[in-house]
């Protein structure tokens, strides 16, 4: 069955960096675009970034452009989210999502606070 497992979340000070990873199994990873979403307390889940199956094209929410980078390694069945210059408003649970199919990871908490 499809499984997505995120890792790399934690507590970081404003201006700091984190790298999230999502390891996939149970499907042909290199055939699917992948995305990252986030959900802050009291807010709806929002799309953060998406990457094509080959990794040759990416798109980002305006709120993270220039600070976050999505990438993937199809040899490791893993998609990454490099987050730089983190702000308190980036605090949320971050979810890995397989485009085409309602598959989600359990999420990883990112807290940006001094």
C-alpha positions in Angstrom: 0.0 0.0 0.0 1.0 3.6 -0.5 3.0 5.0 2.4 4.4 8.5 2.9 6.6 9.2 6.0 7.8 12.7 6.8 10.8 13.6 8.9 12.9 16.6 9.8 10.5 18.9 11.6 11.4 20.6 14.9 11.8 23.8 16.7 13.9 26.5 15.1 14.5 30.2 15.7 13.3 32.9 13.2 15.8 33.1 10.4 16.8 29.5 10.8 16.6 26.6 8.4 15.1 23.1 8.3 15.1 20.3 5.8 12.0 18.1 5.6 12.1 14.7 4.0 9.3 12.4 2.8 10.1 8.8 2.0 7.6 7.0 -0.2 6.8 3.4 -0.7 4.1 1.2 -2.3 4.0 2.9 -5.7 6.2 3.9 -8.6 7.6 7.1 -7.0 9.2 8.4 -10.2 5.9 8.4 -12.0 4.1 10.9 -9.8 4.4 14.6 -9.1 4.7 15.2 -5.3 3.8 18.1 -3.1 4.1 19.6 0.3 1.2 21.1 2.2 1.0 22.7 5.6 -1.7 23.4 8.2 -1.4 26.0 10.9 -3.6 25.9 14.0 -7.1 27.2 13.2 -6.3 27.5 9.5 -7.1 25.4 6.4 -4.4 23.1 4.9 -2.6 25.0 2.1 -0.3 24.0 -0.7 3.3 25.0 -0.2 5.2 23.5 -3.1 4.8 21.0 -5.9 7.4 19.2 -8.1 7.0 17.2 -11.3 7.8 13.5 -11.4 11.1 14.2 -13.1 11.9 17.2 -10.9 12.3 19.5 -13.8 9.6 21.9 -12.8 8.5 23.3 -9.5 5.9 25.7 -8.2 5.5 27.5 -4.8 3.0 29.4 -2.8 3.7 33.1 -2.9 4.3 33.1 0.9 7.4 30.8 0.6 8.9 31.8 -2.8 12.6 32.6 -2.5 12.8 30.9 0.9 11.7 27.3 0.3 13.0 24.8 -2.2 11.3 21.5 -3.1 13.4 18.7 -4.7 13.4 15.0 -5.1 15.7 12.0 -5.4 13.9 9.3 -7.4 16.7 6.8 -6.6 15.8 7.1 -2.9 12.0 7.5 -3.3 12.3 10.8 -1.4 11.0 14.3 -1.8 12.6 17.2 0.2 11.6 20.6 1.4 14.5 22.9 2.2 13.2 25.8 4.3 15.4 28.8 4.8 14.8 32.2 6.5 12.0 30.7 8.5 9.4 33.0 10.0 6.9 32.5 12.9 4.1 32.3 10.4 5.7 29.2 8.9 4.7 27.3 12.1 2.5 24.4 11.0 2.2 20.7 10.5 3.8 19.9 7.2 2.4 17.1 5.1 3.8 15.2 2.1 1.2 14.5 -0.6 1.2 12.4 -3.7 -0.5 14.2 -6.6 -3.2 12.1 -8.2 -4.6 10.1 -5.4 -5.6 11.1 -1.9 -2.5 10.0 -0.2 -0.9 11.9 2.7 1.8 11.3 5.3 1.1 11.7 9.0 2.8 15.1 9.0 5.7 16.6 10.9 5.5 19.6 13.2 7.6 22.8 12.4 7.7 25.4 15.0 9.4 28.8 14.4 9.9 30.6 17.7 12.5 32.5 19.7 
